[in-house]
Amino acid sequence: MTDRRERIVRAFAQAPDYERQARVQRLVAQKLAARIAALDLPECPRVLEIGCGTGFLTQALLDRGMGGRWTITDIAPEMVERCRSRIGESSMRHFEVLDGEHGTPPGLPFDLVCSSLAIQWFDDAAAALSRMANWLAPGGHCMVTTLGPGSFAEWRAAHEAEGLAPGTPDFAPPEAFAALDPAGLHIEDHVERNADARAFLRSLKAIGAGTAAPRHRPLSPAALRRVMARFEEAGSAVTYEVVTCHLHRAR
């Protein structure tokens, strides 16, 4: 595991207030669950979830009556346990610590592979999604959400106004996923409003999403204060560009 991947795992493992602060993540999971519920799946599907976190998507799918045999995974053992605690044990649910980008899940193949706002932390999200498609049974579906490069545009702009480089990760452009299946791509913006810059930064840390891009050098306190002032002047809102990718394997 790379140093950056280890930092990401530690950040999510220590996320102190994920349930309360992850408002956009909860909304995106609910919307993804609604899309998945509309798919033509077997009566008892074999389901793999990548990056379960505390169980937003898992719970939303169960609330919509999705049954089947589940393999529920996350790279952070602490998140796996929080999801297990949230939804409870069952003979039809297998919880597993898994690196969704490089690992191989047990129980192949699957009728559904799903993930909500997790693969943007991968080194090569498009390649990982292509690999996930190979885990599908004939007629199976792979449906995931990730973040596009338009995410956090306001925070980036605040840095650029000061001639500084932000530490925001470089998210894969939608074109990278469109190459897999242009018809299976949906892009939607979600805007989250914050009281101020400090509240925004606190919320990122609280959900474990504060890991900077590789080779980013932290700003000096004075430079950070200037960026925060620019961000607040613009209204303290941040955009999440949510990219939904749907791949389908023919029967």
C-alpha positions as a Markdown table, in Angstrom:
| # | Residue | x | y | z |
|---|---|---|---|---|
| 1 | Met | 0.0 | 0.0 | 0.0 |
| 2 | Thr | 1.4 | 3.4 | -0.9 |
| 3 | Asp | 2.0 | 6.1 | 1.7 |
| 4 | Arg | -0.8 | 8.2 | 0.2 |
| 5 | Arg | -3.2 | 5.3 | 0.4 |
| 6 | Glu | -2.2 | 4.7 | 4.0 |
| 7 | Arg | -2.9 | 8.3 | 4.8 |
| 8 | Ile | -6.4 | 8.0 | 3.2 |
| 9 | Val | -7.1 | 4.9 | 5.2 |
| 10 | Arg | -6.0 | 6.5 | 8.5 |
| 11 | Ala | -8.1 | 9.7 | 7.8 |
| 12 | Phe | -11.3 | 7.7 | 7.2 |
| 13 | Ala | -10.6 | 5.4 | 10.1 |
| 14 | Gln | -10.3 | 8.4 | 12.4 |
| 15 | Ala | -13.2 | 10.4 | 10.9 |
| 16 | Pro | -14.8 | 11.6 | 14.1 |
| 17 | Asp | -18.2 | 12.9 | 12.9 |
| 18 | Tyr | -18.9 | 11.3 | 9.5 |
| 19 | Glu | -22.6 | 10.6 | 10.1 |
| 20 | Arg | -23.4 | 14.2 | 10.9 |
| 21 | Gln | -21.1 | 16.1 | 8.5 |
| 22 | Ala | -21.4 | 13.9 | 5.4 |
| 23 | Arg | -24.5 | 15.6 | 4.1 |
| 24 | Val | -23.7 | 15.5 | 0.4 |
| 25 | Gln | -22.4 | 11.9 | 0.7 |
| 26 | Arg | -25.7 | 10.8 | 2.3 |
| 27 | Leu | -27.8 | 12.5 | -0.5 |
| 28 | Val | -25.7 | 11.0 | -3.3 |
| 29 | Ala | -26.0 | 7.5 | -1.8 |
| 30 | Gln | -29.8 | 7.9 | -1.6 |
| 31 | Lys | -30.0 | 9.0 | -5.3 |
| 32 | Leu | -27.7 | 6.2 | -6.3 |
| 33 | Ala | -29.8 | 3.7 | -4.4 |
| 34 | Ala | -32.9 | 4.9 | -6.3 |
| 35 | Arg | -31.1 | 4.3 | -9.6 |
| 36 | Ile | -30.0 | 0.9 | -8.6 |
| 37 | Ala | -33.5 | -0.1 | -7.4 |
| 38 | Ala | -34.8 | 0.6 | -10.9 |
| 39 | Leu | -32.3 | -1.9 | -12.5 |
| 40 | Asp | -33.4 | -5.3 | -13.9 |
| 41 | Leu | -31.7 | -7.5 | -11.3 |
| 42 | Pro | -32.4 | -11.1 | -10.3 |
| 43 | Glu | -34.7 | -11.8 | -7.4 |
| 44 | Cys | -31.8 | -12.7 | -5.2 |
| 45 | Pro | -28.8 | -10.8 | -6.6 |
| 46 | Arg | -25.2 | -11.3 | -5.7 |
| 47 | Val | -24.1 | -7.8 | -4.6 |
| 48 | Leu | -20.7 | -6.3 | -4.1 |
| 49 | Glu | -20.3 | -2.9 | -2.5 |
| 50 | Ile | -16.9 | -1.1 | -2.7 |
| 51 | Gly | -16.1 | 1.5 | -0.1 |
| 52 | Cys | -19.1 | 1.0 | 2.2 |
| 53 | Gly | -18.0 | 3.7 | 4.7 |
| 54 | Thr | -20.5 | 3.9 | 7.5 |
| 55 | Gly | -23.3 | 2.3 | 5.4 |
| 56 | Phe | -25.1 | 5.2 | 3.6 |
| 57 | Leu | -25.6 | 3.2 | 0.4 |
| 58 | Thr | -26.0 | -0.1 | 2.1 |
| 59 | Gln | -28.8 | 1.2 | 4.3 |
| 60 | Ala | -30.5 | 3.1 | 1.4 |
| 61 | Leu | -30.6 | -0.1 | -0.7 |
| 62 | Leu | -31.9 | -2.2 | 2.2 |
| 63 | Asp | -34.6 | 0.4 | 2.9 |
| 64 | Arg | -35.7 | -0.1 | -0.7 |
| 65 | Gly | -36.2 | -3.7 | -0.1 |
| 66 | Met | -33.1 | -5.0 | -2.0 |
| 67 | Gly | -32.3 | -8.6 | -0.9 |
| 68 | Gly | -29.7 | -10.9 | -2.1 |
| 69 | Arg | -26.3 | -12.2 | -1.0 |
| 70 | Trp | -24.1 | -9.2 | -0.1 |
| 71 | Thr | -20.3 | -8.8 | 0.0 |
| 72 | Ile | -19.8 | -5.4 | 1.8 |
| 73 | Thr | -16.2 | -4.0 | 1.7 |
| 74 | Asp | -14.1 | -1.0 | 2.6 |
| 75 | Ile | -10.3 | -0.5 | 2.7 |
| 76 | Ala | -10.6 | 0.8 | 6.3 |
| 77 | Pro | -11.3 | -1.9 | 8.8 |
| 78 | Glu | -12.9 | 0.7 | 11.1 |
| 79 | Met | -15.4 | 1.7 | 8.4 |
| 80 | Val | -16.3 | -2.0 | 7.8 |
| 81 | Glu | -17.1 | -2.3 | 11.5 |
| 82 | Arg | -19.2 | 0.9 | 11.6 |
| 83 | Cys | -21.2 | -0.4 | 8.6 |
| 84 | Arg | -21.6 | -3.8 | 10.2 |
| 85 | Ser | -22.8 | -2.1 | 13.4 |
| 86 | Arg | -25.2 | 0.1 | 11.5 |
| 87 | Ile | -27.0 | -2.5 | 9.4 |
| 88 | Gly | -26.5 | -5.6 | 11.6 |
| 89 | Glu | -25.4 | -9.2 | 11.0 |
| 90 | Ser | -27.1 | -11.6 | 8.7 |
| 91 | Ser | -26.2 | -14.9 | 7.1 |
| 92 | Met | -26.7 | -13.1 | 3.7 |
| 93 | Arg | -24.1 | -10.4 | 4.4 |
| 94 | His | -20.4 | -10.9 | 4.3 |
| 95 | Phe | -18.2 | -8.0 | 5.5 |
| 96 | Glu | -14.7 | -7.8 | 4.2 |
| 97 | Val | -11.7 | -5.4 | 4.4 |
| 98 | Leu | -10.7 | -4.9 | 0.7 |
| 99 | Asp | -8.7 | -2.5 | -1.4 |
| 100 | Gly | -11.3 | -2.0 | -4.1 |
| 101 | Glu | -8.7 | -0.8 | -6.6 |
| 102 | His | -6.1 | -3.6 | -6.3 |
| 103 | Gly | -7.7 | -6.4 | -4.4 |
| 104 | Thr | -10.0 | -9.2 | -5.6 |
| 105 | Pro | -13.2 | -9.8 | -3.8 |
| 106 | Pro | -14.5 | -13.2 | -2.8 |
| 107 | Gly | -17.6 | -14.6 | -4.3 |
| 108 | Leu | -17.1 | -13.7 | -8.0 |
| 109 | Pro | -19.1 | -13.1 | -10.1 |
| 110 | Phe | -21.7 | -10.5 | -9.1 |
| 111 | Asp | -25.0 | -9.4 | -10.4 |
| 112 | Leu | -24.4 | -5.9 | -9.0 |
| 113 | Val | -21.2 | -4.0 | -8.2 |
| 114 | Cys | -21.9 | -0.7 | -6.6 |
| 115 | Ser | -20.0 | 2.1 | -4.9 |
| 116 | Ser | -20.9 | 5.6 | -3.7 |
| 117 | Leu | -18.2 | 8.3 | -3.6 |
| 118 | Ala | -15.3 | 6.0 | -3.0 |
| 119 | Ile | -13.4 | 5.5 | -6.3 |
| 120 | Gln | -12.3 | 9.1 | -6.5 |
| 121 | Trp | -9.6 | 8.1 | -4.0 |
| 122 | Phe | -8.2 | 5.5 | -6.3 |
| 123 | Asp | -5.0 | 6.2 | -8.2 |
| 124 | Asp | -6.7 | 5.4 | -11.6 |
| 125 | Ala | -10.5 | 5.4 | -11.1 |
| 126 | Ala | -11.3 | 4.7 | -14.7 |
| 127 | Ala | -9.0 | 1.6 | -14.9 |
| 128 | Ala | -10.5 | 0.4 | -11.6 |
| 129 | Leu | -14.0 | 0.7 | -12.9 |
| 130 | Ser | -13.1 | -1.2 | -16.0 |
| 131 | Arg | -11.7 | -4.0 | -13.8 |
| 132 | Met | -14.9 | -4.0 | -11.7 |
| 133 | Ala | -16.9 | -4.6 | -14.8 |
| 134 | Asn | -15.0 | -7.9 | -15.3 |
| 135 | Trp | -16.4 | -9.0 | -11.9 |
| 136 | Leu | -20.0 | -9.0 | -13.3 |
| 137 | Ala | -22.0 | -12.1 | -14.2 |
| 138 | Pro | -23.8 | -12.1 | -17.6 |
| 139 | Gly | -26.5 | -9.5 | -17.4 |
| 140 | Gly | -24.9 | -7.8 | -14.4 |
| 141 | His | -24.7 | -4.1 | -13.6 |
| 142 | Cys | -21.9 | -2.0 | -12.2 |
| 143 | Met | -23.1 | 1.4 | -11.0 |
| 144 | Val | -20.9 | 3.8 | -9.0 |
| 145 | Thr | -20.7 | 7.5 | -8.2 |
| 146 | Thr | -17.4 | 9.4 | -8.1 |
| 147 | Leu | -16.3 | 13.1 | -8.1 |
| 148 | Gly | -15.4 | 15.0 | -11.2 |
| 149 | Pro | -12.8 | 17.8 | -11.6 |
| 150 | Gly | -15.5 | 20.5 | -11.1 |
| 151 | Ser | -15.7 | 19.5 | -7.4 |
| 152 | Phe | -14.5 | 22.1 | -4.9 |
| 153 | Ala | -14.2 | 24.7 | -7.8 |
| 154 | Glu | -14.8 | 27.5 | -5.3 |
| 155 | Trp | -11.9 | 26.4 | -3.0 |
| 156 | Arg | -9.6 | 26.1 | -6.0 |
| 157 | Ala | -10.6 | 29.5 | -7.2 |
| 158 | Ala | -9.8 | 31.0 | -3.8 |
| 159 | His | -6.3 | 29.6 | -4.1 |
| 160 | Glu | -5.8 | 30.7 | -7.7 |
| 161 | Ala | -6.9 | 34.3 | -6.7 |
| 162 | Glu | -3.8 | 34.3 | -4.4 |
| 163 | Gly | -1.5 | 32.7 | -7.0 |
| 164 | Leu | -1.4 | 29.5 | -5.0 |
| 165 | Ala | -1.9 | 25.8 | -5.8 |
| 166 | Pro | -4.7 | 24.0 | -3.9 |
| 167 | Gly | -4.2 | 20.6 | -2.4 |
| 168 | Thr | -7.5 | 19.3 | -3.8 |
| 169 | Pro | -7.0 | 15.9 | -5.5 |
| 170 | Asp | -7.1 | 15.8 | -9.3 |
| 171 | Phe | -10.3 | 13.9 | -9.9 |
| 172 | Ala | -10.6 | 12.0 | -13.2 |
| 173 | Pro | -12.6 | 13.9 | -15.9 |
| 174 | Pro | -15.9 | 12.4 | -17.0 |
| 175 | Glu | -14.4 | 11.7 | -20.4 |
| 176 | Ala | -12.2 | 9.0 | -18.8 |
| 177 | Phe | -15.4 | 7.1 | -17.8 |
| 178 | Ala | -17.3 | 8.0 | -21.0 |
| 179 | Ala | -14.7 | 5.9 | -22.9 |
| 180 | Leu | -16.1 | 2.9 | -21.1 |
| 181 | Asp | -19.7 | 3.6 | -21.9 |
| 182 | Pro | -20.9 | 7.1 | -22.9 |
| 183 | Ala | -24.5 | 6.1 | -22.6 |
| 184 | Gly | -24.0 | 5.1 | -18.9 |
| 185 | Leu | -22.8 | 8.5 | -17.7 |
| 186 | His | -24.7 | 11.1 | -15.7 |
| 187 | Ile | -23.3 | 14.3 | -14.2 |
| 188 | Glu | -25.0 | 16.4 | -11.6 |
| 189 | Asp | -23.8 | 19.2 | -9.4 |
| 190 | His | -24.6 | 19.4 | -5.7 |
| 191 | Val | -23.8 | 22.7 | -3.9 |
| 192 | Glu | -23.1 | 22.6 | -0.1 |
| 193 | Arg | -23.2 | 25.9 | 1.7 |
| 194 | Asn | -20.9 | 26.5 | 4.7 |
| 195 | Ala | -21.0 | 29.1 | 7.5 |
| 196 | Asp | -17.4 | 30.1 | 6.7 |
| 197 | Ala | -14.1 | 28.6 | 5.5 |
| 198 | Arg | -13.3 | 27.2 | 8.9 |
| 199 | Ala | -16.5 | 25.2 | 8.9 |
| 200 | Phe | -15.7 | 23.9 | 5.5 |
| 201 | Leu | -12.3 | 22.7 | 6.5 |
| 202 | Arg | -13.7 | 21.2 | 9.7 |
| 203 | Ser | -16.3 | 19.2 | 7.8 |
| 204 | Leu | -13.7 | 17.7 | 5.5 |
| 205 | Lys | -11.6 | 16.6 | 8.4 |
| 206 | Ala | -14.7 | 15.3 | 10.2 |
| 207 | Ile | -15.5 | 12.9 | 7.3 |
| 208 | Gly | -11.9 | 11.9 | 6.6 |
| 209 | Ala | -11.7 | 13.7 | 3.2 |
| 210 | Gly | -8.8 | 16.1 | 4.0 |
| 211 | Thr | -6.0 | 14.1 | 2.4 |
| 212 | Ala | -4.2 | 16.4 | 0.0 |
| 213 | Ala | -3.0 | 15.6 | -3.6 |
| 214 | Pro | 0.4 | 14.0 | -3.9 |
| 215 | Arg | 3.3 | 16.4 | -3.6 |
| 216 | His | 1.2 | 19.2 | -2.3 |
| 217 | Arg | 3.1 | 21.5 | 0.1 |
| 218 | Pro | 0.9 | 22.9 | 2.9 |
| 219 | Leu | 0.3 | 26.6 | 2.9 |
| 220 | Ser | 1.8 | 28.9 | 5.5 |
| 221 | Pro | -0.7 | 30.1 | 8.1 |
| 222 | Ala | -0.7 | 33.6 | 6.5 |
| 223 | Ala | -1.4 | 32.2 | 3.0 |
| 224 | Leu | -4.1 | 29.9 | 4.3 |
| 225 | Arg | -5.8 | 32.9 | 6.0 |
| 226 | Arg | -5.8 | 34.8 | 2.7 |
| 227 | Val | -7.3 | 31.8 | 0.9 |
| 228 | Met | -10.0 | 31.4 | 3.5 |
| 229 | Ala | -10.9 | 35.1 | 3.2 |
| 230 | Arg | -11.2 | 34.8 | -0.6 |
| 231 | Phe | -13.4 | 31.7 | -0.1 |
| 232 | Glu | -15.7 | 33.6 | 2.3 |
| 233 | Glu | -15.9 | 36.6 | 0.1 |
| 234 | Ala | -17.3 | 34.3 | -2.6 |
| 235 | Gly | -20.0 | 32.9 | -0.3 |
| 236 | Ser | -18.3 | 29.9 | 1.4 |
| 237 | Ala | -20.2 | 27.4 | -0.9 |
| 238 | Val | -18.6 | 24.3 | -2.5 |
| 239 | Thr | -19.7 | 22.4 | -5.5 |
| 240 | Tyr | -19.5 | 18.6 | -5.7 |
| 241 | Glu | -19.5 | 17.4 | -9.3 |
| 242 | Val | -21.0 | 14.0 | -9.0 |
| 243 | Val | -20.4 | 11.6 | -11.9 |
| 244 | Thr | -22.6 | 8.4 | -12.0 |
| 245 | Cys | -21.2 | 5.6 | -14.1 |
| 246 | His | -23.3 | 2.6 | -15.2 |
| 247 | Leu | -21.8 | -0.4 | -17.0 |
| 248 | His | -23.9 | -3.3 | -18.1 |
| 249 | Arg | -22.6 | -6.7 | -19.1 |
| 250 | Ala | -24.6 | -8.4 | -21.9 |
| 251 | Arg | -26.2 | -11.8 | -21.2 |
